[in-house]
Amino acid sequence: SGGPAMQSAMEDLSPDEQEMLKAALEALSGRLQRLMDWLTSGAGPTKEELEEMATRAGAEWAGSPQEAQWVTRRMLQQMGYGHLEEQLQQLMAQLQKMGMSQQAMEQLMGVIEANREALAEQVAQQVGLQIAQDRASRPGQLHTSDLMNKPFSALNREEIELLRKEIQRLVTQLRSRAALRRKRGSQGKFDAKGTIRANQRYSGTPFEIKFKKRKLKPSLVLICDVSNSMWAAAEFMLRLTHELHDQVSKVRSFAFYADLTEIEPPLLKMVEAQPDDAFHAIRNTLPGGHYATDLGHSLDTFCHHYLNAVSGRTTLIILGDGRNNYNSPRIDLMKDLQRRARRLIWLNPELPAQWGTGDSDMLDYVPVCDAVYPVRNMAQLSAAVDKLLAGG
C-alpha cells in the first residue's frame, strides 16, 4: 500500500522479548489483535484490505476534503483506533509483568507510535486514491457529493432528479443515527427520588438504582415557504420528515405563500411520488400570484386556526428565506409562538450576507429564534434534520 513505510518492532527485541510480545498479542481478540499485529510487525494492511475498508466506510460517496476526512476517521475507527490507547496501556502492563525491560518497552512504544502515524497516513492516501479513481471512472457523471453541496437555487432539472434518488440513502443514514442516539440515551438520568422510594424496604440502602425515562422522539411542526424559489428546499425537507415519521412522536406540516394551509397526508404522499404535481397541488390550495409571499399574514392564519398544534413539547420549524415582499413580518406573533413552543428553529437557504437586504425581514426574525440553521444545499439540510431528530 502507499504512504510512509512502517517498520518492524521485532528487530530491536531479543528472542525472549519477541516471545513475550507474541504471547501478549495473542491475548488480544478480533480487530484489536489485527491492529496491534500491523503496528508491531510493520507489515500493515494489504492494498486489498484497505480498499475493502474504504468501501465499507463510504468512500464512494465522498468527494470533498471534509468528506474524505470523515471516511478516513471512520476507517481508523473500524480498525480499532478508538480503543488503541487503552490497549497499549494494557499491553505495556502485561509486558512489564512478563519481565520485559523498561528500555525494550520504550523502544517498542516508539516503533508503535511511528507505525500508528504511518498507517493513518496510508489510510488517508487510500481514501484520496479511491475518490480520484471513482471520479476518473465516471468523467461524464455528476458526482453525488458535488450535488449534495450544490445550492438548491443552482440545481437544474437533471440534478434535482438525481438528488431525489438520494433521499432513501439519506433517510437510512439519519434513521440509523437516531436509533443509535435512542440506544445511548435509553437509560435516562438518575432518579434520586425514585431510588429512595424503591429502596425503603432495604432500610434506605440503594440496592435498586432508578432512572428517569427519557422521551427522545421529538414532536415537530413544520411551516414551509412554497414559493417558486423555495420549492426545491421545501420538497426535500417535506420528503425527509415524511420518510422519517417513525423517528418523531408527531409531525404536522404546513405550507405558506400568500396564506397558509396544512399539508394533509395525501399531498405528503404525492410529494414523495410526484413532487412536481405536488407543488402545483399545494400552490393551488393557496392564494396569490407572482411575488406574493406573505409570512406575516400566514402566521396570523396559523395562530387563529392551528395554534393547538404547538405546545411546550413541540419544536416549531420554519423553512424560508425571510423575504416578505415588504409585508408586515408580524414579529409579535413569532414571539408568541416562540414562548409557546419548546424551541423555534429557522432553516434558511440564503447566505447570511443577504439577510436584511431588499425585502428580507430575516434580521428581525433571528433574535426571536432559538436557533437558525443554514440549509443552502442537501448536505446542510440533512445535517439540520439530524439535529432536529436529536432534539435540537
C-alpha positions as CSV (number, residue, x, y, z in Angstrom):
1,S,0.0,0.0,0.0
2,G,1.1,3.6,-0.5
3,G,2.1,6.1,2.2
4,P,5.0,6.2,4.5
5,A,6.7,2.8,5.3
6,M,6.1,1.1,8.6
7,Q,8.9,-0.7,10.5
8,S,9.0,-3.9,12.5
9,A,9.2,-3.7,16.2
10,M,10.7,-7.1,16.5
11,E,14.1,-6.1,15.1
12,D,15.2,-4.3,18.3
13,L,13.9,-7.0,20.6
14,S,15.8,-10.0,21.9
15,P,14.4,-13.5,21.1
16,D,13.0,-13.7,24.7
17,E,11.4,-10.3,24.3
18,Q,9.9,-11.2,20.9
19,E,8.3,-14.3,22.5
20,M,6.9,-12.1,25.3
21,L,5.4,-9.7,22.7
22,K,3.9,-12.5,20.7
23,A,2.3,-14.0,23.8
24,A,0.9,-10.7,24.9
25,L,-0.6,-10.0,21.4
26,E,-2.3,-13.4,21.3
27,A,-4.2,-12.5,24.4
28,L,-6.0,-9.8,22.4
29,S,-9.0,-10.6,20.2
30,G,-10.6,-9.6,16.9
31,R,-9.8,-6.3,15.2
32,L,-7.6,-5.0,18.1
33,Q,-5.3,-8.0,17.7
34,R,-5.1,-7.4,14.0
35,L,-4.4,-3.7,14.5
36,M,-1.6,-4.5,17.1
37,D,-0.2,-7.1,14.7
38,W,0.0,-4.4,12.0
39,L,1.6,-1.8,14.3
40,T,4.2,-4.2,15.8
41,S,5.1,-6.2,12.7
42,G,5.3,-3.2,10.4
43,A,3.5,-5.2,7.7
44,G,0.3,-3.2,7.8
45,P,-2.9,-4.0,5.9
46,T,-2.7,-5.1,2.3
47,K,-3.9,-2.9,-0.6
48,E,-7.0,-5.1,-0.9
49,E,-7.8,-4.8,2.8
50,L,-7.5,-1.0,2.6
51,E,-9.8,-0.9,-0.5
52,E,-12.4,-3.1,1.3
53,M,-12.3,-1.0,4.4
54,A,-12.6,2.2,2.4
55,T,-15.6,0.9,0.6
56,R,-17.3,-0.1,3.9
57,A,-16.6,3.3,5.2
58,G,-18.4,5.0,2.3
59,A,-15.5,6.3,0.1
60,E,-17.7,6.0,-3.0
61,W,-20.0,8.8,-1.6
62,A,-17.1,11.1,-0.7
63,G,-15.9,14.0,-2.9
64,S,-15.0,17.0,-0.8
65,P,-11.9,17.2,1.5
66,Q,-14.2,17.3,4.5
67,E,-16.0,14.1,3.4
68,A,-12.6,12.4,2.7
69,Q,-11.5,13.2,6.3
70,W,-14.7,11.7,7.6
71,V,-14.2,8.5,5.7
72,T,-10.6,8.3,6.9
73,R,-11.7,8.7,10.5
74,R,-14.4,6.1,10.0
75,M,-11.8,3.6,8.6
76,L,-9.5,4.2,11.6
77,Q,-12.4,3.6,13.9
78,Q,-13.1,0.3,12.1
79,M,-9.5,-0.7,12.7
80,G,-9.9,-0.1,16.4
81,Y,-8.0,3.3,16.8
82,G,-10.7,4.5,19.2
83,H,-9.5,1.8,21.8
84,L,-5.8,1.9,20.9
85,E,-4.6,4.0,23.9
86,E,-6.3,1.7,26.3
87,Q,-4.9,-1.4,24.6
88,L,-1.4,0.0,24.6
89,Q,-1.5,0.7,28.3
90,Q,-2.7,-2.9,28.9
91,L,-0.1,-4.3,26.6
92,M,2.7,-2.4,28.4
93,A,1.4,-3.5,31.8
94,Q,1.3,-7.2,30.6
95,L,4.9,-7.0,29.1
96,Q,6.1,-5.5,32.4
97,K,4.6,-8.4,34.3
98,M,6.3,-10.8,31.9
99,G,9.6,-9.2,32.7
100,M,10.4,-7.0,29.7
101,S,12.9,-4.3,30.4
102,Q,11.9,-0.6,30.5
103,Q,14.3,0.2,27.7
104,A,12.8,-2.5,25.5
105,M,9.2,-1.3,26.2
106,E,10.2,2.3,25.4
107,Q,11.7,1.2,22.1
108,L,8.6,-0.8,21.3
109,M,6.3,2.1,22.0
110,G,8.4,4.4,19.8
111,V,8.0,2.0,16.9
112,I,4.3,1.5,17.5
113,E,3.7,5.3,17.7
114,A,5.6,5.8,14.4
115,N,3.7,3.0,12.7
116,R,0.4,4.4,14.1
117,E,1.1,7.7,12.3
118,A,2.3,5.9,9.1
119,L,-0.8,3.7,9.0
120,A,-3.1,6.7,9.4
121,E,-1.4,8.4,6.5
122,Q,-1.7,5.3,4.4
123,V,-5.4,5.2,5.1
124,A,-5.8,8.9,4.2
125,Q,-3.9,8.3,0.9
126,Q,-6.0,5.2,0.1
127,V,-9.2,7.3,0.6
128,G,-7.9,10.0,-1.7
129,L,-6.9,7.5,-4.3
130,Q,-10.3,5.7,-4.4
131,I,-12.1,9.0,-4.7
132,A,-9.9,10.0,-7.6
133,Q,-10.4,6.6,-9.3
134,D,-14.1,6.8,-8.8
135,R,-14.2,10.3,-10.4
136,A,-12.0,9.1,-13.3
137,S,-14.2,6.1,-14.0
138,R,-17.3,8.4,-14.3
139,P,-16.0,11.5,-16.0
140,G,-19.3,12.4,-17.6
141,Q,-21.4,11.9,-14.5
142,L,-22.2,14.4,-11.8
143,H,-20.7,13.2,-8.5
144,T,-23.2,12.7,-5.7
145,S,-21.1,14.7,-3.2
146,D,-20.9,17.6,-5.7
147,L,-24.7,17.7,-5.8
148,M,-25.1,17.4,-2.1
149,N,-23.1,20.6,-1.7
150,K,-24.6,22.5,-4.6
151,P,-27.0,25.3,-3.7
152,F,-30.7,24.5,-4.2
153,S,-31.0,27.7,-6.2
154,A,-28.4,26.5,-8.7
155,L,-29.8,23.0,-9.4
156,N,-31.1,22.2,-12.8
157,R,-33.9,19.6,-13.5
158,E,-31.5,16.7,-14.1
159,E,-29.6,17.5,-10.8
160,I,-32.9,17.7,-8.8
161,E,-33.9,14.2,-10.2
162,L,-30.5,12.8,-9.2
163,L,-30.9,14.2,-5.7
164,R,-34.4,12.7,-5.4
165,K,-32.8,9.3,-5.9
166,E,-30.5,10.0,-3.0
167,I,-33.3,10.6,-0.5
168,Q,-33.6,6.9,0.6
169,R,-29.9,6.6,1.3
170,L,-30.0,9.8,3.4
171,V,-33.1,8.6,5.3
172,T,-31.3,5.3,6.1
173,Q,-28.3,7.2,7.5
174,L,-30.5,9.5,9.5
175,R,-32.6,6.7,10.9
176,S,-29.5,4.8,11.9
177,R,-28.1,7.8,13.7
178,A,-31.4,8.4,15.5
179,A,-31.6,4.8,16.6
180,L,-28.1,4.9,18.0
181,R,-28.9,8.1,20.0
182,R,-32.0,6.4,21.5
183,K,-29.9,3.3,22.4
184,R,-27.4,5.5,24.1
185,G,-30.0,7.6,25.9
186,S,-32.4,4.8,26.8
187,Q,-31.3,4.5,30.4
188,G,-32.1,8.1,31.2
189,K,-31.0,10.3,34.1
190,F,-30.5,9.1,37.6
191,D,-33.8,9.4,39.5
192,A,-32.9,10.2,43.2
193,K,-36.5,10.3,44.5
194,G,-37.4,7.1,42.7
195,T,-34.3,5.4,44.0
196,I,-35.2,6.4,47.6
197,R,-38.8,5.2,47.3
198,A,-37.8,1.9,45.7
199,N,-35.2,1.1,48.4
200,Q,-37.3,1.9,51.5
201,R,-37.7,-1.8,52.1
202,Y,-33.9,-2.1,52.4
203,S,-33.7,0.5,55.2
204,G,-32.6,3.1,52.7
205,T,-29.6,1.1,51.3
206,P,-29.7,1.7,47.5
207,F,-29.8,-1.8,46.1
208,E,-32.0,-0.8,43.2
209,I,-31.0,2.3,41.2
210,K,-33.8,4.0,39.3
211,F,-33.5,6.2,36.2
212,K,-36.0,8.7,34.8
213,K,-37.4,7.6,31.4
214,R,-36.3,9.9,28.6
215,K,-38.6,10.8,25.7
216,L,-36.2,11.1,22.9
217,K,-38.6,11.3,19.9
218,P,-39.3,15.0,19.2
219,S,-42.7,16.4,18.2
220,L,-42.3,18.7,15.1
221,V,-44.4,21.3,13.4
222,L,-43.0,22.3,10.0
223,I,-44.0,25.6,8.3
224,C,-42.6,25.7,4.7
225,D,-42.3,28.5,2.2
226,V,-43.5,27.0,-1.1
227,S,-42.8,30.0,-3.3
228,N,-41.1,29.1,-6.6
229,S,-37.6,29.9,-5.3
230,M,-38.1,27.8,-2.2
231,W,-39.7,24.7,-3.6
232,A,-36.6,22.5,-4.0
233,A,-35.7,23.0,-0.4
234,A,-39.3,22.6,0.8
235,E,-39.7,19.4,-1.3
236,F,-36.7,17.8,0.2
237,M,-37.5,18.9,3.7
238,L,-41.0,17.5,3.4
239,R,-39.7,14.3,1.9
240,L,-37.1,13.8,4.7
241,T,-39.6,14.5,7.6
242,H,-42.3,12.4,5.9
243,E,-40.0,9.4,5.4
244,L,-38.7,9.7,9.0
245,H,-42.1,10.0,10.6
246,D,-41.3,6.9,12.7
247,Q,-38.4,8.8,14.3
248,V,-40.7,11.5,15.8
249,S,-43.6,11.3,18.2
250,K,-45.7,13.5,15.9
251,V,-45.2,15.8,12.9
252,R,-47.6,18.3,11.2
253,S,-46.6,20.1,8.0
254,F,-47.9,23.4,6.8
255,A,-47.3,25.3,3.5
256,F,-47.4,29.1,3.1
257,Y,-47.3,31.6,0.3
258,A,-49.7,34.5,0.4
259,D,-51.5,32.5,3.1
260,L,-51.1,29.2,5.0
261,T,-52.7,25.8,4.9
262,E,-52.0,22.4,6.4
263,I,-50.5,19.8,4.1
264,E,-52.7,16.7,4.5
265,P,-51.3,13.1,4.3
266,P,-52.5,12.5,0.6
267,L,-50.5,15.6,-0.5
268,L,-47.5,14.5,1.5
269,K,-47.5,11.1,-0.3
270,M,-47.7,13.0,-3.6
271,V,-44.6,15.0,-2.6
272,E,-42.8,11.6,-2.5
273,A,-44.3,10.0,-5.6
274,Q,-45.0,13.0,-7.9
275,P,-43.1,16.0,-6.5
276,D,-43.8,18.3,-9.4
277,D,-47.5,17.6,-9.4
278,A,-47.5,18.0,-5.6
279,F,-46.0,21.5,-5.9
280,H,-48.9,22.6,-8.2
281,A,-51.5,20.9,-6.0
282,I,-50.2,22.6,-2.9
283,R,-49.9,26.0,-4.6
284,N,-53.5,25.6,-5.9
285,T,-54.8,25.5,-2.3
286,L,-53.1,28.9,-1.6
287,P,-54.0,32.3,-2.9
288,G,-51.6,34.7,-4.6
289,G,-49.9,35.3,-8.0
290,H,-46.2,36.1,-8.6
291,Y,-44.2,37.6,-5.7
292,A,-47.0,37.2,-3.2
293,T,-45.1,35.6,-0.3
294,D,-46.6,36.9,3.0
295,L,-45.3,35.2,6.1
296,G,-46.9,37.7,8.4
297,H,-50.4,37.0,7.2
298,S,-49.6,33.3,7.2
299,L,-48.5,33.4,10.8
300,D,-51.8,35.2,11.6
301,T,-53.7,32.4,9.9
302,F,-51.7,29.8,11.8
303,C,-52.3,31.4,15.2
304,H,-56.1,31.7,14.5
305,H,-56.7,28.2,13.2
306,Y,-53.8,25.9,14.2
307,L,-52.4,27.2,17.4
308,N,-53.2,24.0,19.2
309,A,-50.6,22.3,17.1
310,V,-47.9,24.0,19.2
311,S,-47.2,23.1,22.8
312,G,-44.3,23.0,25.3
313,R,-43.2,19.7,23.7
314,T,-43.2,21.0,20.2
315,T,-40.2,22.0,18.1
316,L,-41.6,24.6,15.6
317,I,-39.6,24.8,12.4
318,I,-39.9,27.5,9.8
319,L,-38.3,26.9,6.4
320,G,-38.0,30.1,4.4
321,D,-35.7,32.8,3.1
322,G,-37.3,35.5,5.3
323,R,-38.4,37.5,2.3
324,N,-41.8,39.0,2.8
325,N,-42.5,41.3,-0.2
326,Y,-42.5,44.3,2.2
327,N,-45.5,43.0,4.1
328,S,-45.6,43.1,7.9
329,P,-43.3,40.4,9.4
330,R,-45.6,40.1,12.5
331,I,-42.7,39.7,14.9
332,D,-45.3,39.8,17.7
333,L,-46.8,36.5,16.5
334,M,-43.4,35.0,16.2
335,K,-42.6,35.9,19.8
336,D,-45.9,34.3,20.9
337,L,-45.1,31.1,19.1
338,Q,-41.6,31.0,20.4
339,R,-42.9,31.3,24.0
340,R,-45.4,28.6,23.4
341,A,-43.1,26.1,21.7
342,R,-40.3,24.1,23.2
343,R,-38.0,25.5,20.6
344,L,-38.3,27.7,17.5
345,I,-35.9,26.8,14.7
346,W,-35.5,28.6,11.4
347,L,-34.0,26.9,8.3
348,N,-32.8,29.4,5.7
349,P,-31.3,28.6,2.3
350,E,-30.0,32.2,1.8
351,L,-26.5,33.3,2.6
352,P,-26.4,35.4,5.8
353,A,-24.9,38.2,3.9
354,Q,-28.2,38.6,2.0
355,W,-30.3,38.8,5.2
356,G,-31.8,42.3,5.7
357,T,-31.3,43.3,2.0
358,G,-34.3,44.3,-0.1
359,D,-37.5,42.8,1.2
360,S,-35.7,40.4,3.7
361,D,-37.0,40.5,7.3
362,M,-34.6,37.9,8.4
363,L,-32.6,40.1,10.7
364,D,-35.8,40.9,12.6
365,Y,-36.7,37.2,12.9
366,V,-33.3,35.9,14.0
367,P,-33.4,37.3,17.6
368,V,-36.8,35.6,18.2
369,C,-35.5,32.1,17.1
370,D,-33.7,29.6,19.4
371,A,-31.5,28.6,16.5
372,V,-31.0,29.4,12.8
373,Y,-29.5,26.7,10.6
374,P,-28.2,27.3,7.1
375,V,-29.8,24.9,4.5
376,R,-28.3,26.1,1.2
377,N,-27.9,22.6,-0.1
378,M,-28.8,19.0,0.6
379,A,-25.8,18.3,2.8
380,Q,-26.8,21.2,5.1
381,L,-30.4,20.2,5.0
382,S,-29.8,16.6,6.0
383,A,-27.4,17.9,8.8
384,A,-30.2,20.2,10.1
385,V,-32.7,17.3,10.1
386,D,-30.3,15.2,12.0
387,K,-30.0,17.9,14.7
388,L,-33.8,18.2,14.8
389,L,-34.1,14.4,15.4
390,A,-31.6,14.8,18.2
391,G,-33.8,17.3,19.9
392,G,-32.0,20.4,18.8
